[in-house]
Amino acid sequence: MAEPVLSFSRGSVRLNAFLAPKTNFNNAKARCGRGGGNLAAFSAQAEYTALLPLLSSSTLYRDGTERVVLWIGVDPRSPAGANETGLWLDDSPIEFWPKDNEPRQAGMCYALNCTSADGGGCSWDALPCGSTAPQGFLCETNTASVSYLYGVPSTGKTYVYGAAGAALRGATLLCSRWNGQLVSFNSDKEFDVVMTPLLNGSVPVKGNTISGGQLRTWLGIADRNATKWRDGTSVGPGSFSVTGAPGCYVARCPAPATGAAGAGSATAPSPDQCVWELADKCLTRNNFICEMPGVLEGPSGRVV
């Protein structure tokens, strides 16, 4: 399951099909999140139609089978009915639904049921979300939103680095859509491990997140007084010299020098040079890192 068996790009969005028998909907969603994305959504018929020829590819059909079932990102929590369009997991409205399909059912998850026989084709099947009948799932990742993936066995997490700056609310929303949350640093070692690729140039950094030679990264603090991380653990005493309004916090670090990119660069700033502090505004477009439970199954590195 580490590598997709099929890939397809539409603009900045990459679709990857994974074969992983006996994977339920939530586990499939979590795997997509560790790749910086979500289960696939189709905002228009043209997007879905363009994908159909690939879904009849022989790489999807193993051991002589003529049928494969893949989870997609219909949100089972969204209401169904005559006046309800429903939502995809990325919170976009479902504006396309195959005409020959049964109406969407609330509380059910959906999978593409595709065949390689008779010219191919897929139906959208309603399944209990706990079903392990599908043979895999279809993920999508927007490369305009994600720049780098880092699986760290020592923490049991995957870290997804945003490709551009975002206000705190926007960063929080993106992490949630990817089935994660803003990063919580539970130890100095975790902070060093996660920040090093950002500071040594391995992670691309947009200029709009640098001000006065300083790179600011949102911290996953859960309360105004900075006593808890978003994962529910306690923030160490003395971590911040000032707390309170506006209640959002950053790690401020020397920005990596232009041209000094590369892991292990001797000229790269060190995480020891970073300071945790109260931000002036929560609307500033700062760098952000999301954490996902579980270690990335594939290789860490840049998302291209």
N, C-alpha and C positions, 0 to 999 in steps of 0.2 A: 504493500500500500504506500510505500515511500514515494514512488514516482507515478505520475498519471499515465494511463495507457492511451490517452487521446487528449490533444490540446487544440484549442481554437481561439483566435483573437478577433475581437470586434472593437476597433479603436484602442482605448487604453484598458479595456476589460479583457481578461484572459479567462477562458473556461477550461477546466481540467476535469476529465472523467477518471475516477478511481474505481478499481474493482476491489471490493472488500466484503466478501460474503459474511452474512450474519451481523451486519452493522445496523443498529437501529437509527432512527431519525436524529435523536439528540447526539449520539456519538458521531454521526456523519457531520452534523452542524459544528461540533467541537473540532473535528479534524479540519474542516474548511477554515475555521477561525484561526487555527495555528498556522495556516498558510496566509493569513492576513485577509481573509474574505468570508464568504458565506455560501450557503447552498444557492444554486443558480436561480436567477429571476429573469423573466422575459417580459420586458416592458412593452413590446410590440410584436405583432405577428411576423414582421419581417425578420426580427432577430431569431425567432424560433425556426422559421422556415429556412434560414441560412444554415442552421445547425443540423437540420434533419439528414442531409446526405452523409455527414460525418457519423451520425448515429447508426448508420448501416455498415460502418467500417468493420472489417473482419477482426481488427484488433480488440473489439469489444466482446466478441463471441468466442468463447473458449470451449474446448472439449466437445466440439460438434454441436453445441447448442445453437438454436436459431432465435433465442429470445434473451434479453437482458433487462433488468429492472433497476433504475437509478433514482435515488432520492433527489428532489428539487426543493426550492426554498419557499413554498407556500406556507404562510404563518398559520398554524392551526388555532391560534388564539383569536384571530379576527372573526367577527360575526359573519354569518352567511344569510342570504335571503334575497328577495327580489330587488331591494333597494341598497344592498350591500355589495360593494365591489371586492372587499377583502384586501389584504395586504400581503406583500412579500416580506421575508424576514428582514430586508433592508429598509422596511417601512414605506416603500413605494407602493402605490395602489396597483391592484391587479386590473389592468385595462385590457388585457387579452386573455381569452379563454377559448380553447378549441371548440368549434361549433358542434362537432360530433361527440363531445364529451358530456357526461352527466353534470348537472350544476354542482358547484363547489359545496362541500359539506363542512360546517363548522366543527372544530374539534378533531378533524382528521388531517393526517399528513398525506403528502402526494409524492408520487414517483412516476417517472417516465417508464412505460412498459413498451419496449422497442423490439422489433423483429428485423432480422436480416432477410427473411423470406418474402417473395412476391414483391420485390422492389423496395422493401423496408417500410417504415412508418412507426409512429408511437402513439399510444393513448396515455392519458393522464389518470392514473389509478389512485383512488382514495384507499389509504391503509391506516390501521392503528399506528400511532407514532412509535410504539414499542415493538412493532413487527421487525423481524430479522429476515424476512423473505427477500428483500432486494439484494442484488449481487454487488451493489456499489452506490456511488453518488456522484453528483455533478457540482463542482465548486466554481465560484467565480471570484476573481481578485482584480481590483482596480489598481493598476500600476501607478496611477496619478495620485493615489492616496497612501500607498505602502511603499517603503523604500528598502527595507531590510528585515530579515527574519533571523532569529537567534534562539535555537533550542539549547537549554542549559540543564544537563542531567543533575547537577548538584543541587539545583533549586526545584527541580521537577516542573519547570515552567518553560513556556516559549514567550519570547519578547518580540513584539511587532512594532517597528519604528515607523512613525508617520513620515510621509514624503514631503509635507509642507506644514507650515505653522498653522495653528488653530487656536481659537479662543477656548477657554476651559470647558465650556458647555459643549462645544463642537467636538473637542477631543474626547470628552466623556461619552458622547453619543456614538462616535465611531468605534471606540473600544467595546461598547455594549453591543453594537451591531455585529462585531466580530466575535461575539461570545466571550468577551473578556472585560477587563477594567483597567483604569489608569494604574500604572505600576506602583506597587507598595514595596519599599525597600526594608526587608526584615533584618538586615545585617550590613555592616560596613563592607563585607566581602561581596554581598550581592550587588551593592551599589557600584563597587569597583568593576565587577564583571560586566554589568549591564552598560555602564557609562563608557568603558574603555573603547568599544568599537565606534561610539559616537565621537569621541575626542581624538582618536587617532586617524580619522578619515575613512575608516571602513564603511561607515554609514554616510551616505550623501547628506549634506546639510544645506538647506535653502537659505539664501541671504536674508530673507524676511524674518528669520528667527534669531538673527545676530544684531545686537545693538551695542555700540561702544566697545567692540571687541569682545563682547560677552555673549555666550550662548545660554539661553534660559529654557529649561525643560520643566513642564508641569509635573508636580508630584501628586500621587494619589492619596491626598489627605482627605479624611472623611468629614471633619468638623471644623468649625471656625477657630477653635482654640488649639487645633493641631494635637489632639490627644490620641486619635485613632487613624490608622490607615484604612483604605477602602476594603481591604481583605479582613477587617475586624481586629487585627492585631494592634498592640499599643505602640505609639511613637515613643522612642526613647527620651527620657528627660533631658532637657537642655539642648534638644535638636534645633530649636529656633530661639533667637534672642528676643523676637517680637512676634506676638500672635494677635489675632482679632480680625476686625474688618480690613479688607473685604472678604477674608476667609479663604483665599486661594494662595497656594504656595509653589515655589519653584526651586530648582537647583540651578544656581548661576555659576557657570564655568567659563574659563578662558576658551574662546572659540578656536577650533583647529585652524592653523595657518593655511592659506591657499597654497596648493602645491605640496603640502606636507602630508598628503593622504597616504594611507598604507598602514596596515596593522604593524605595531611595534616600532613606528617611527620615533626616532630619538628626540625629534623636535615637537612631538605631540604633547599637549597638556595632559596632566595627570588628574584622575578623579580626586586626589588629595587637595587639589587647588580649588575645588568646588565649594560653594557655600549654599546652605539651605536657608531660604528667607521668605518672608511675607511679600507677595507680589503687590505692586501698586494698583493693578487693575486685573479683573478676571477676563476682560475682553481683548487683552493683548494676544496677538498671534504668536504663541510660543511653540517650541518643539514639544513633541509628546511621544511617550512610549506606552504601549498597552501590554499587559501580561495575560497569558492564557494558561489555564491548567493543562498539564501534560507537556511532554517534550516533543518537539517537531519531529515527525517521522522521516523527513527528507533532510538534505543538507542545509545548513545555515548559509546565509549570504544575501547579496543584493537581489532585489526583485526587478527583473528586467523584462 
